[in-house]
Amino acid sequence: MKNSNAWVFLFAGIFAMWFCFSLRLPPFIFIIIAIFAFMIGASEAKAEQQSQYEVPYKPYPSGPPVVASAATAPVELPEHKMSVSVPADLKCPSCGASIKPTDTKCAFCGSSLRPLIDLPQPANLASLEIGTTTRVSYEQFTDAQYLIRGRLLYTELWQASRGADVPWTPTGNHFTGFVLDQDAYLLNWQSRFYILTKRLALSDTDINRDFLPSAKQFAQSNQTANVEFSYSGLRWHIVDIGRFAIESVEGEGAHLSQGAIGRFIHASSGDLALIIEDFQSGGSGGQDTLWQGYLIKESNIHS
């Protein structure tokens, strides 16, 4: 029944007036009682009328809702077989020089070797070996000579379709990064080759502010739009975005560890190159990093 409390007070006021009149009480007493009852009744009527338009309060869950996306999808990587027993000090059967379990060629005598750890071969630069030197001939350099200190094997990841429940799995393509002396890094990804000479640690705040909006725009266009952003006084054109995992790390000086899983942004400004490596929150084997250097050709790399 609508305004039930109001009707109670209104009827009480009428009854009080009749009761006072029947007892022949002084008029001012039953007038005060009646006015008091009518005022309460009117107030209740107004409150109940307003309550019909109020939305009941429901507390919000703590924090914003979590939106599942491709970025939170699981990653499934294959396991690589290893010989039952791998000696700590491996020697080349031809010359006796020290070799590594993953070596396919002896760096000392050039003999072909059968690796004891079954790692996939990269698409390019498979002949470069740790401990040897490589020469980069490019107009920005004068035949720069570098010592190869370490090697990282990247595997490219993809989703069969977008969604938080669709796992990221290897495409079957593997690429390499080489740790060089002079704080340089040589990287191959697909048909692109980079010599990177400047490295800067990033935070999630840096990435979200400076790079993520442009990367999302590029992704939403199915990587077909001409997306540019400004950074360090230059305009950069996004070339590629994607995801990778580090399958192996050899040698010394690597900035990543085996099992690291991250996303990348590759951008260019003429012959200048900018690369962002963004790793999952909570730690997944790598520090978020910005690299700057030059886009080169495979023919510029000499073993």
Secondary structure, 3 states (H helix, E strand, C coil): CCCHHHHHHHHHHHHHHHHHHHCCCCHHHHHHHHHHHHHHHHHHHHHHHHHCCCCCCCCCCCCCCCCCCHHHCCECCCCCCECCCCCCCCECCCCCCECCCCCCECCCCCCECCCCECCCCCCCCCCCCCCCEEEECCCCCCCEEEEEEEEEEEEEEECCCCCCCCCEEEEEEEEEEEEECCCCEEEEECCEEEEEEEEEECCHHHHHHHCHHHHHHHHHCCCCCCCEEEECCEEEEEEEEEEEEEEEEEECCCCECCCCEEEEEEEEECCEEEEEEEECCCCCCECCEEEEEEEECHHHEEC
